Amino acid sequence: MNYEVIGISVLWLFLFGYVIIASIDFGAGFFNAYSIVAKKQHILIKIIQRYLSPIWEVTNVFLVFFFVGIIGFFPKTAYYYGTTLLVPISIAIVLLAIRGAYYAFTTYGGLNDKFTFLYGITGLFIPASLSIVLTISEGGFIDERKSGLVLDYWKLFSSPLTWSIVVLSITAVLYISAVFLTWYAHQAGDEKATELLRRYALIWAGPAIITALGIIVELRSHNPLHFERLSAMWGLFLLSFLLFLGTIYLVWKRISYGSAFVLLVGQFFIAFFAYGVSHYPYLLYPYLSIYDSFTSEEMALALIIAFIAGLGLLLPSLYLLFRLFIFNKEYVRGNPKHDHT
């Protein structure tokens, strides 16, 4: 295995970690806001706030690692994506700032329902804006001219593929978050919150899997080469679908919410990496591949060592965080001695 493959594999792993952890965070914010509108805030507020309080600060660590790594390993991505994604990424940064302000006000001051609702909506807009990158990577939206790269916004936002990916990013966020929070509420012994979140998980499961299939259909006409490679990996996607069915079964029958979430992570892990492998070797089809934009071997080796070391620090830190807060029954059940919210 060469440095290019190792580099993109490490980055894809960090991106997957961000997808799972950020989805839980974004979905929790939306469910918190929706509970106000639906007059069910008294059911969810304690559970969601107990989850968000200790975890929100580490959510973006994975994203920072990914952005630093993608520029370090593949410097040309700064040219191809940096100029064309100026508007979408700027929007995402503003939305992230709003979320940061919410946490600050939660800790040091009062909040009104309007700000909480705004915070919840950002949880849907951020993944929608970031998912545009996946659409652009499929090619057909960027033109190379003498003046530089130009992103065709009309073509981008009128493409069914774009909206398929945007809708998937939203439904996946709500599905992942609902399944995890169902488990979390069950850990806390909160039956009302568990049942409500369980219902949300079952509601959003269908849209999530349907929109995922919709992307494959849209790729058939937009990028036939990628579609052929996806089709060749049907076995992995079938396994992912079976894990999806297993998750739904466990949630539906109330057998084991923890096992259901483990199956969910496995489902997304397989589908995420199958998608990445089928996209190989392109970072931006057809202009940019991992081979014609790679950094020097010395820099690559230094980055790989740094990222492995960073992962070695990050994983134990996450374990301690989850052990002390997320899976600490005294904390999630509101024992005053362990309540740090």
Secondary structure, 3 states (H helix, E strand, C coil): CCHHHHHHHHHHHHHHHHHHHHHHHHHHHHHHHHHHHCCCHHHHHHHHHHHHHHHHHHHCHHHHHHHHHHHHHCCCHHHHHHHHCHHHHHHHHHHHHHHHHHHHHHHHCCCCHHHHHHHHHHHHHHHHHHCHHHHHHCCCCEEEECCEEEECHHHHHCCHHHHHHHHHHHHHHHHHHHHHHHHHHHHCCCHHHHHHHHHHHHHHHHHHHHHHHHHHHHHHHHCHHHHHHHHHCHHHHHHHHHHHHHHHHHHHCCCCHHHHHHHHHHHHHHHHHHHHHHHCCEEECCCEECCCCCCCHHHHHHHHHHHHHHHHHHHHHHHHHHHHHHCCHHHHCCCHHHCCC
